């Protein structure tokens, strides 16, 4: 059984995680960003971890976060004492209260995450990037220094940024189990999460980044379609950091880390390591379709040609190239439409 490790942030990454999980074709491990973990309103929050768990359990809220049909009774009552824009539903709050109590009792975030995902009958591994504190900080062009939740929730990702830092990353420890998970995986997939805000914190941990650099099969799914963000402020973040919101910018960001890239139809740079697929995951079937294709085909030692509806003439030419490659290298080539 092939092993796949998936790097994920919150809502955007969780959408494809659902497809990977539903495909059920591999041993799946998900490494989740904790750079936006914070202690808010008396509880320790791990938003991306919970978003992934709720997504895999099929109970995520309407906008991809929280729990569907959750009530906000506690939040409404809390507003009598604190004027807060950070909304936590009652059921979601229970998850965070459990985490808070377990942390108080001395358990690690990895241990707690394993307990929480088990309560929701999630069978794959969900691993926090670290058990230590790493905090994403946003420095605005006006010189403000913002915590992630202040920037993302209260200010709705509107401030233009001068810099992004990941405080604590140089001291944070990475478990040997996590590194072993990466090394033993046939395929590493980096989800269409915000590169700077969701994947950047993971890559700021040197041991993880080094393990990815050394891996032979690291695939990135672009967070952009037609030079626009699929979700969130990633386009603005790229622009502020001097990168273009397209495959060229993605390749600069993931330089030396990834070796294959999946973009939406029409977004390719026409290089051999860029593949066009549907990455607008409107339904779980959309993400499952791509997940199945990747988990079957993009493994160590395989040369893969992915192509969609590109016209009969071009398809014939690609088939000719594949056949020539097959003869030259004496390889078995299969075709999957």
N, C-alpha and C positions, 0 to 999 in steps of 0.2 A: 504494500500500500504506500503510495507516494505521500511525502510529507510537505505541507505547505505552511509557511509562516507569513502572516499578514500584518503589516504595520498600519495602525488606524488612529484617527482622531475621533471626533464625535459623530455628528449627524451624517456628514458626507461620507466618511469612512464606513459608518455602520450600514449604509445602504448596500454597499458591495459585500460587506461581511455577511449579510443575510443570504446573498446569493451563493457565496462560498460555502456557508454552513448548510444550506438547503441542497446543494449539489451532492454532498455526502460522498465524495469520490476520493477523499484523502484524509490523512491525519492532519487536522487543522490546529494551529496555534495562533493566537492573536495577541500581538504586543501593542499595548494601548498607551497613548500619551497621558502623562499626569502633570504636564506643565501648567495646566489651568486649575489644578486642585487648590482649594482655598478653604479657610475656616470662616464661615459666614453665618451670622445669626445663631451662633452657639454650636454649630455642627461642622464636622469635617466633610467636605464635598469632594467627590471624584467624578465630575460630570461626564467625561468621555467614557470612563469605565462603565458607568451606569447606562449611558446611552447605547453602548454596544450590547450590554447584557439585555436591556429591555428590547432592543431591536431583534436579537436572536430569539428571544422568548415570544416575539410577536405581540408585545403589549405596549410598544412605544406610542407616545402621544401624536396628535395630529401633525405637528411640525417636526417630528422626529426625535424630540427630547421629552423627558418625563414619561409618565404612564397615562395611557388613554383613559378618558372619562374620569380622571382624578379630580378630586375636589380640593379647594384651597381655603378651607375653614381656618386652619392654623395661621396661614399667611394673612388672611383678612383680619384676624384678631391681633396678630403681631403688629400690624400697621397702626394699631392704636397706641403702640409704644415706640415703634421704630418706623420711620418713613422709608421703606425699602422697595426698590423696583425689582429685586431679585425674588422671583416667585418659585416656591417649591411646593408641589402638591402634597397632600397628606400622606398618600401611599409612598411617594418618593421620599418624603421626609423620614418615614419609618426605616427605609433602607439606609439613609444617612445616619440616623440615630443608632442603628445597629453597628455601622462602621465606626462611629464615634466611640461607642462603648468598647468595641473590640480593640481599638487603638489604645484606649485608656487602660485596658487590661494587658497591654504589651504585645499584642499580635502585630505582625507585619502586614503591610498593605497587600502583599501577594497572598498571604494566608487568608486574609479577610475576603479578598476578591474571589478566591477559590470557594469559600463558604457561601458567598452571596450567589455566585453563578450556579452553584449546586442547588440552592433553594429554588432556582428558576428552571431546574432540570436542563441546564446547558451542558452538553457533553464535550465540547472542544475546550482546549486550554485558553484561558484569558489571563495574560500576564502583564502587570503594570511595568512600565519601562524601568522603574527603580522603586525601592521602598523608601528612599530618602527624599527630602524636599528639594524639588527643582521648580522654580517659579518663572514663568514667562512675564517679562516686563516690557512695556511699550513706552518708548520715549518719543513724544510728539514733536512736530516741527516748532511748536511754541515752547518747547522745553519742559512740558509736563511729563512726569514719570507715573505711568498708570499700571495698576495691577490688571491682570487679564480680564477678570470679571467686570471691573470698572470700565475698561475699554469696550469689551464685547457686549455686555448686557446694558449697563447704565448709559453708555455713550453710543451704543449700537454700531460700533466699529467705524464711526464717522471721522474721528481725528486722523489727520495725515501724519505719517510717521517718519521720524528721522533715523531711528534705530530700534532694534529688537534684541533683547538679551535674555539669557536663560540662567538666572541666578542659581548658584548651587551646583551646576552641572559638573564643574571640575572636581568637586569633592564627593559627589554622589556615587554610590557603589552600584554595580550591575551584577546580578547573580550569575554564578557559573552555569546554572541551569538555563538561563535565558540565552547566554552565548552558545551553549551546546545545542539549544533548540535551533538557532540560526544555522550553525555549522552542519547540523544533520538534516536540514531541510533540502529537498530537491529544488524547490522554488520559493523565492521570496517575492511577495507582492506588496508594493507600497500603494495604499489606496488613494482615491481622489480627494483626500483631505487637504486642507490649507497647508501648503508646504512650510510656510514660516511659522504659523501659529500651532499647528498640530503635529507635523512631522519634524520640524526643526528642533523642538525640545528633545525628541528621541535621538536625533542625529547629534545633538550636542553632547551626548554621552559617548566619550571617545571609544570605549570598548565595543559598543554597539556599532558605531560607524565603521570601525576597523574590520569588524566581522562581516559587515555588508560589503565593504570594499574587496575583501578577499573571496567573497562568494561569486560563483560563476553564473548565477542565474537570478538576477534581481530585476524585476519588472515594475515599472511605474505606470499607474493609470493617471492620466492628466486630469487636473481639476478645472480645465478650461474647455469651452466649446466655442468656436468661432471668435476667439480672442476675448471672451467674457467668462467670468466665473460661473461655474455651475451653481454654486451657493456661497454666500458670505463675502467677506472683503478681500479675498485672495488676489483679485486683480489690482485693487488699490495697493495692497501690500507689495506686490511685485513692482508696480510702478514706482512706489516710494523708495524701494530698495534698488532701483535702477535696472530692473529686468522687464522684459516684455511678457505679456500674458499669453504665451503661445508655446509651442514645442521648443523653440529656441531658448526661451527663458527657463522652461522646465529642465532642459538639458544642462544649462549653466548651473542651476540650483543643485541638481543631483549629479554633478560632475564627479566622476570616479566612483560613485556609489551604485548607479544603475547601469545596465547594459541593454535593456529592451524597454520600449515605451509604447503605450497604447493610447491613441488619440481618437477623437471622433472623426467620422467621415468628413473628408475635405480639409482636415487640419494637419495633415502630414507634411514633413519637410522633405519627403521623398528619399530619405536615407534608409539604408538596409535594416537598421535597428528600430525603425518606427513602423507601427502597424495600425491600420484604421479599423475600428470596431464601433459599435453603438455603445457609448458610455453615458447616455442619458437614461438613467435607470428610473423609468416611470413606474415600473412594477417590479416585484420580486423576480418575475420570470425573466425580465431583461438582465438583471444582474446575475441570475442563475445561469443563463445561457452563456455569458462571457466567462463566468467562473468555471463552468464545465469545460469549455474550450481550453482555458488556460491550464486547468489542473490535469487535463488529458495530454495536452500537446507541448506545453512549454516546460520541459524538464531538462535536467542536465544531459548534455550530449546530443540533444535533438536540434536539428536545423528546421525552422518552421516558417512556412509561408502562409500568411493570413490575408485573405482578400474577400471583399464583399461584392456587391453589385456594381461592377466597374465597366460593364460593356463586354459583349462577346469577343470583339477583336482583341481587347487588352487581356481578357481572361485566357484566350488562346495563346497569346504571347507569353504570359506568365507560366502557363502549363508547359510550353516549350522550354522555358528557362529551367523549370523544375526537372523536367526530363533530362536536360543536358547535365544538370548538377548531379542527378542520380547516376547517370552513366559515368561521369568523370570521377566520382568518389565512391562508386559501388555501394550506394546506400539504398535502403528500403524506404520508399516515399509513399505515404498514405495521404489521401485527400479527404477533407471534411468540409462540407458546404455549410 
